[in-house]
Amino acid sequence: MDCDVIAGREFIFAYNMDKITDMKKNKRLKDNEFRCDECDGIFELGQSDEDAAQECLENFGRKPQPTDGIVCDDCYNKIMGKIKITNN
């Protein structure tokens, strides 16, 4: 169990980070939001499903699959940077 402690002048407060993370994951997303599968951040959708499918086809030569994750721009760039380094 991952537990953090916050100490102040008048109190010490410990809480279970796993439960905090679970509460964040259970947050209801708005219709225009998604949760990044890499960093767990919540972001506003930047393109339509059709545009995302077209981008996937152009970049990876295939249509998106139901098992594919969705990532934010920062995580996508990190992943793609690692792929480029590996392929050089």
Backbone bond lengths (Angstrom), bond angles and torsions (degrees), N, CA, C in turn:
res aa  C-N    CA-C-N  psi(-1)  N-CA   C-N-CA  omega(-1)  CA-C   N-CA-C  phi
1 M - - - 1.447 - - 1.530 107.90 -
2 D 1.322 116.19 128.29 1.453 121.98 177.37 1.521 108.28 -89.06
3 C 1.326 116.44 123.16 1.463 120.28 -175.98 1.517 108.96 -132.32
4 D 1.307 117.36 133.31 1.453 122.89 176.24 1.520 109.39 -109.07
5 V 1.315 115.46 152.18 1.463 121.23 178.35 1.517 108.28 -124.47
6 I 1.310 115.99 131.60 1.462 122.12 174.62 1.525 106.54 -109.91
7 A 1.316 117.14 125.10 1.462 120.66 179.95 1.515 109.08 -114.60
8 G 1.294 116.28 128.78 1.455 122.05 176.31 1.517 109.06 -121.58
9 R 1.312 116.12 -179.69 1.470 119.38 179.54 1.514 111.70 -61.77
10 E 1.324 116.57 -33.84 1.457 118.78 -171.38 1.527 114.02 -112.62
11 F 1.326 117.71 -5.40 1.461 117.47 -177.03 1.530 111.05 -156.98
12 I 1.304 114.17 161.91 1.460 121.85 169.33 1.521 105.52 -125.05
13 F 1.332 115.95 130.11 1.456 121.25 -175.57 1.523 108.50 -127.64
14 A 1.304 117.57 120.78 1.460 122.17 177.43 1.522 108.39 -112.05
15 Y 1.312 115.64 142.17 1.459 119.14 177.71 1.519 109.99 -145.19
16 N 1.295 114.83 154.15 1.449 123.04 -177.72 1.531 109.04 -83.46
17 M 1.337 116.91 113.02 1.469 120.86 -178.11 1.522 111.84 -64.28
18 D 1.343 117.31 -32.06 1.463 119.95 178.97 1.526 110.89 -61.43
19 K 1.320 117.30 -41.74 1.461 120.18 179.70 1.522 111.22 -68.78
20 I 1.331 117.53 -37.99 1.465 120.74 176.90 1.525 109.69 -62.27
21 T 1.328 116.79 -45.17 1.457 121.37 179.03 1.522 110.43 -61.53
22 D 1.342 117.24 -43.63 1.458 120.42 178.44 1.526 110.97 -60.46
23 M 1.331 117.61 -40.24 1.470 120.43 179.71 1.523 109.77 -64.51
24 K 1.326 117.81 -40.75 1.465 120.79 178.67 1.523 110.67 -64.50
25 K 1.323 117.21 -40.68 1.462 120.67 -178.86 1.516 111.53 -67.11
26 N 1.316 117.23 -28.17 1.456 120.62 -179.49 1.527 112.69 -84.86
27 K 1.329 117.29 -0.46 1.467 120.62 178.92 1.523 108.72 -60.83
28 R 1.294 115.54 132.02 1.461 120.36 179.64 1.528 109.15 -72.79
29 L 1.324 115.59 127.36 1.457 120.81 179.45 1.522 110.39 -85.91
30 K 1.308 115.21 146.95 1.460 120.40 173.76 1.524 108.14 -74.85
31 D 1.323 116.83 164.52 1.462 121.14 -178.89 1.525 112.84 -60.20
32 N 1.333 116.90 -26.56 1.463 120.34 -177.34 1.538 112.21 -101.27
33 E 1.351 117.65 19.49 1.460 121.67 -177.97 1.529 110.85 -121.53
34 F 1.337 114.51 157.89 1.453 120.75 172.50 1.520 108.80 -142.37
35 R 1.320 115.65 158.61 1.468 122.01 176.21 1.522 107.56 -104.57
36 C 1.330 116.01 126.19 1.460 121.67 178.71 1.526 109.07 -68.21
37 D 1.328 116.27 128.76 1.464 120.67 -179.80 1.525 112.37 -72.94
38 E 1.312 117.54 -15.04 1.464 120.89 -178.81 1.531 111.94 -92.60
39 C 1.327 117.81 -53.32 1.470 121.14 -173.88 1.527 113.15 -103.68
40 D 1.331 118.02 -8.31 1.468 124.11 -179.93 1.529 113.50 71.20
41 G 1.322 117.38 9.18 1.455 120.17 176.93 1.524 110.97 -72.77
42 I 1.318 116.04 158.64 1.462 121.36 177.04 1.526 107.50 -108.08
43 F 1.322 115.56 129.30 1.458 121.50 -174.58 1.520 110.71 -133.71
44 E 1.301 114.99 157.65 1.456 121.41 175.39 1.525 108.86 -81.77
45 L 1.324 116.31 137.12 1.459 120.05 178.37 1.523 109.69 -61.17
46 G 1.330 116.23 135.86 1.462 120.68 -177.65 1.508 113.55 -105.15
47 Q 1.331 117.11 -9.97 1.458 119.94 -179.98 1.523 109.77 -153.13
48 S 1.306 115.53 164.61 1.465 119.96 179.74 1.530 109.65 -74.87
49 D 1.315 116.28 164.37 1.466 121.06 176.41 1.526 110.48 -60.62
50 E 1.312 116.77 -37.30 1.463 121.26 179.86 1.526 110.96 -64.96
51 D 1.333 117.07 -43.93 1.466 120.79 178.58 1.533 110.71 -65.54
52 A 1.313 117.19 -39.66 1.470 121.10 178.24 1.532 110.43 -64.40
53 A 1.339 117.04 -40.48 1.462 121.06 178.37 1.527 110.42 -64.34
54 Q 1.329 117.12 -40.58 1.466 121.41 178.52 1.525 111.00 -65.01
55 E 1.329 116.68 -41.05 1.461 120.97 177.75 1.524 110.91 -63.30
56 C 1.327 117.00 -41.35 1.463 121.45 177.64 1.527 110.28 -61.33
57 L 1.309 117.06 -44.03 1.460 122.10 179.20 1.528 110.79 -62.12
58 E 1.325 116.74 -43.45 1.463 121.02 -179.64 1.531 111.91 -68.57
59 N 1.322 117.54 -41.72 1.468 120.73 -175.34 1.527 114.07 -82.59
60 F 1.336 116.99 -32.57 1.460 119.81 -172.55 1.523 113.99 -122.54
61 G 1.334 116.96 -1.46 1.457 120.96 176.09 1.518 114.65 72.64
62 R 1.312 117.08 20.26 1.472 120.42 178.30 1.514 110.19 -153.93
63 K 1.324 114.18 161.71 1.465 119.82 175.93 1.523 108.99 -79.42
64 P 1.335 117.85 153.38 1.465 119.53 177.96 1.526 111.17 -63.67
65 Q 1.324 114.66 146.49 1.462 121.70 179.49 1.527 108.91 -105.05
66 P 1.324 117.47 154.69 1.474 119.97 179.12 1.526 113.36 -58.83
67 T 1.322 117.23 -24.91 1.464 120.62 -179.20 1.528 112.93 -87.61
68 D 1.325 117.90 -6.25 1.462 121.24 178.46 1.522 109.85 -67.26
69 G 1.310 116.17 142.48 1.452 120.98 176.23 1.517 110.33 -83.42
70 I 1.314 115.14 170.40 1.461 121.36 175.35 1.517 106.52 -123.01
71 V 1.335 116.39 131.16 1.457 121.21 -176.88 1.522 110.59 -127.47
72 C 1.321 115.49 156.22 1.468 121.03 177.44 1.533 109.34 -75.69
73 D 1.315 116.92 169.34 1.461 121.39 -178.29 1.525 112.26 -59.74
74 D 1.337 117.45 -43.04 1.471 120.30 -179.23 1.525 111.07 -61.36
75 C 1.320 117.63 -46.50 1.465 121.11 -179.46 1.524 110.56 -67.79
76 Y 1.326 117.49 -38.51 1.463 121.16 177.32 1.525 109.83 -59.18
77 N 1.328 116.97 -45.74 1.465 120.58 -179.41 1.528 111.49 -65.23
78 K 1.332 117.86 -37.75 1.465 121.18 176.78 1.527 110.41 -63.96
79 I 1.326 116.41 -45.73 1.472 121.17 -179.81 1.521 110.09 -62.60
80 M 1.329 116.72 -47.03 1.462 120.47 -178.65 1.524 110.83 -65.37
81 G 1.339 118.27 -34.57 1.454 121.58 176.31 1.514 111.63 -63.76
82 K 1.315 117.31 -39.69 1.453 121.64 177.94 1.525 110.56 -66.63
83 I 1.327 117.25 -38.67 1.466 121.25 179.33 1.524 109.73 -65.43
84 K 1.327 117.83 -43.17 1.471 121.09 -179.85 1.516 110.96 -63.99
85 I 1.330 117.27 -40.44 1.467 120.78 178.83 1.521 110.21 -64.63
86 T 1.325 116.85 -41.81 1.464 121.54 -179.83 1.520 112.01 -65.59
87 N 1.321 116.96 -36.08 1.462 121.21 -176.50 1.518 113.29 -81.33
88 N 1.324 119.37 -10.47 1.480 121.04 -179.27 1.489 111.86 -85.29
